[in-house]
Amino acid sequence: MITEFFKKLSNDLTNLLENGEDYNVLIEVGQAPNHQIFKVHSIILNSRCTYFRNELVKATYDENNIKNLSISHIPTIVFEIIIKYIYGGIVPFDEIDASTILDLLITSNEFGFEELVNTVQSQMVENHASWIRRNFSKIYKLSFENNNFNVLQKFCNDIIAKHPSIIFDSEDFTNLSEKALVSLIKLDNLQMDEGKIWEYVIRWGIAQNPDLSPNHARLSGAEFLTLKATLENCLPHIRYFQITGEDILEKVQPYHQILEPELWKDIMAKFMTPKKAITSVILPPRVVSTNALPPRNTSTTIASRKYKLIFSKKHY
């Protein structure tokens, strides 16, 4: 039988941090006049954090046998949470506001705390969903800046799948990263007409090339090639054979030069002769769903548990 005494260990190490006894590292955090000095111990930092292990190797001892580090870009309130986590393995999430938790996520990732990164994301999704809704564009963009933020990525994509206008009609739409846009148009349950998806993809592609005219009639052959290259990772995920005939003629045909000739040939063949066999891959139709909230007893995932909170108020 193994008996664990983690709480006592946590308390003792936290007390060591608070009284600063036998410290041999000084960390100056933040910028004046709001900076703060933390007295810490290299043996704790080395054993708990790769980031500090690397920084301490580069630092030299002063005349008092102390190593000095400076971290100016992290708010002191966030660093205080981080250092208590390093020493005591505790984070008082119920005492931290959403904005600070977001800063904590960014800092945790910078310091390489995978466990804390995952926990912080879950805390945001479970307890600060309404704040995410109010700051959706910012959170969505951040979630795709790092592969470690996959919990936020999935949560945001689940929202957009049901309410695509929250991002597609936002002022920040054309600022989406390619990775974020591809992740959206790959969604099987994206609740948007395929012709509209095509329009948004074209709009995004043109916005990435400021010299391109939004008027297709003014684009040269070389400019169509530029647009094609920009959208090369997006175009394979359009469900072309689910686009209406009217949209094929009015929306796709003007830009058909960015498609592979064989694909465009098959699109036109399917449009004019629906039963004709083609060689292009036909992606399945997107799954149409209602915007109804899930039953209370079927909330099995983080995202679904929070739909009730997020969609109880209008997004736009």
N, C-alpha and C positions, 0 to 999 in steps of 0.2 A: 504494500500500500504506500502510495506517495501522497504526502500532505503538502499542499502549496501555501506559502505565506506571502503571496505577491503584494497584498495590500500593505503589510508592514514594510516590505522592501521598498515599495513605491513611496510611502510616507517618509522613510528614512532618507532616501535619495533626494526627495523634494526638499526636505529640511536642510540637507547639505547645500543645495542650490540657494536656498533662501538666506542661510547664514554666511555663505561664502567662505567657510573655513578651509584653509589650505588651498585656496585657488591658485592657479598658475597661468590663467589665460584671462585677458580682458577683451571683451567684445563691445565695440562702440556701434550702436545700432541707430539708424535714422539720421536725420539732419537737424542741425541747430535751428531753432532753439528747442526742438522736440526730441533731441537725441537722448540716448540712455546708455549707461555703462553696465554690462553684466559681468559679474565675477564667476567664472566657471572653471571646470577641471578638464585638462586635456585627456586624461584617461577615460572619462565618461564620453567626451565628444568623439574620441578615436574609436571607441567600441560601438558607438551607436549610429554614427553618421559618416558616410564616405566623403561627403562634401567637406566637412570639417577636418577629416583626416588629411585630405589633400591640401587644404588651406594651412593647416598647422605645420605640414612638412615644409612649406615655403616660408613660413614666418620664423624669425629669429628671436632669441631671448634678449630682453633689455638688461640694464644694469641690475635690476631687481629680480632677475631670473623669471621674468614674466613675458609671455608672448602676447602681442597686441594684434587684434583683428578689427577691421572696419567693414560694416555692412550698411551702406547708406540707403539702398533702394528698398529695404523692407521696413514697413511700419513697425514701430516699437511694440504696439499692442499684439501684432501678429507674431513677432519674434518671441514675445513673452509666452505665448501659447505654445510655440514650437519648442522652446527650451524646457518648459515644464513637461512636455511630451517626451523629450529626450531623457530627462532625468526620471520622471515618475510614471511615464506611460499613460498619462491621463489628459483628457481634453474635455473641458466643461462646455459641451455644445449648447446646452440650454441657456448659457449665459452670453452667447456670442450672436451678434446680429448677422443677417444674411450677407451683407457687404463684406464684413470681416471674414466670414467663412469662405467667401470667394477668394479673398487675398490669401487665406490660409491654404486653400487648394493649390494656388499658384506656387506658393513658397514650399509647400510639402513636396511638390513635384520637382522643384529646383534642387531641394536637398536630398532627393532620392528616397523618400519615405513612401514606398508603394502601398503598404498597409494603410497609412493615413490618407493617401490620395483616394483610395477606394472608399474608405469610411466617410471622408468629407463629401464626396460626390453623393453617396447614399443619404447623408444628412440633408444636403441641399434639396434633393429630389423629394424626400419624405416630409421634410419640415418647413421648406421654404419655396414650395411650388408657386405660390402666388407672386413671390418676389421674382422668380424666374420668368413668369409671364410678363411682368412689368418691364423686365430688362432682357427680353427674349433675344433680340438681335445680338446684343453684346455677349450673352451666354452662349448662344449658338455658334458665333464666330470663334469664341474662346475654345469651345469643346473640340473644334477641329484643328486647333493649333498644336495639339499634342495627342499622340495615339493613346496615352494613358488615361485620357478623359472619356473613355468609351461609355461609361454609365451615363454621363451627360449627353453624349452624342445620341445614344439610343433613345433617351427620354425626350430629347428635342425632336428627333425624327418621328417619334410616335405622335407627337403633337401636330407636327406639320403634315403628316399623312392625312389626318382628319381635317385639319384647318390650314391648307396650303397657303392661303392668302396672307397669313401672319408673316411669312417670309417672302413669298413671291411678289407681293404687292408692297413690300416695305421699301423705303428709300435706300436701304443697304443691300438690296438684292444683288446688284451688279458687283458689289464688293465681296460677295461670297468667294471662298476659295474653290478651285476646281474640285478638290476632294469633297467638299461639302455639297456642291451641286450634283456631282455624280452620285453621291450617297442618296440624295433625294430622288433623282429620276430613276434610280434602280428599285425604289420601293414598289413592291407589288400592290400595296394598298394605298398608294397616293391618290387621293380623291380629287382628281383634276382631269378634265377632258384632254385627250392626247394632242389635239390640235393646239390647245393652250400651252401645253408643256413644250411643244416645238417652238412656239412663239417666244416663250421665256428663254429657252436655250439660245435661240438666235440673238435675242436682245442682250443676253449675258456675253455671248461671244463678240458681238460688235463693241460692247462697252470695254472689253479688254484691249481693243485696238482703236484708240481715239481717232486715228486717221481714217477709219472706215466710215462711210456714209450710212446712216440708217435707212436710206432709200436704196433698195436693191438695184434699181435701174441705173444707178450711178456707179455701181461696183464694176471694176475691170476684172478680167480673168485672173490676173495676179492677186487681186484683192479677195476674190472668192477662194483662192488657194490659201491665203492667209487665214481667212475665217475657218476654212476646213481644218487647217492645222491646229488652230486654237481649240476647236471642238472635237478633236479626234477621240478623246476619251469619253465624251458625252454622247455622240451620235449613235454608238452601238446600243444604247439603252432606251432609245425612243421606240415605242411600239407602232411602227409605221403602218402596219396593216390593220390597226385599230383606229386610224384617222379617217374621218368621214371624207367622202368624195369631194364635197365642197371645200373642205379645208386643204385637201391635197392640191386642188387647183389654185386656191387663193393664197395659201400660206406656205406650202412646201415647194410647189413648182417654181416660184420666183428664186428659190435658193437651191434648186436641184443640183447645181454644179458642185456643191460641197459634198454630195453623196457619191458613193461609188457607182459607176455607170450601170453595173449589173443590178444593183439594188434599185436604182431609179427605174430601170426597165421593168423589174418585177413589180414595183409599186404601181406603175401605170397599167401593167398587164392585169394585176389583181383588181384594179379599179374598174377597168373596162370589161374584163371577163373574170368574175369572181371565182369560178370553178377551175380556172386554168392552173396547171401545176407550175410551181416556181422553184428556184434553187435557193433563194435567200432564206435565212432563218426567220421564222415567224415567232416572235415572242408572244406569250400568252396575254390575254386581256388583263388589265388591272382589276383587282378585287374591289367591287363596289360595296361599301358598307354605310350604315347610318351613323349619324353623329350622336346617337343615344348613348347615355352613360352606361357602363357595365353594371350588372346587378351587384348589390352590396356584398353578397357572399361569393363572388367570383373574382375578387380582386387579388390575383395571385402574383402579380409582378409589381415592382416599384412603380412603373409607369401607370399601370391600370389603377393602382391604389390612389393615384393622385389625379386621375381624370376628373373626378367629382369636384375637386377643389379648383382645378384649372379652368374647367369649362362651365363652372357655375356662374361666371361673369363673362361679359362680352370681351373679346380680344380687341376689337377694332370698331 
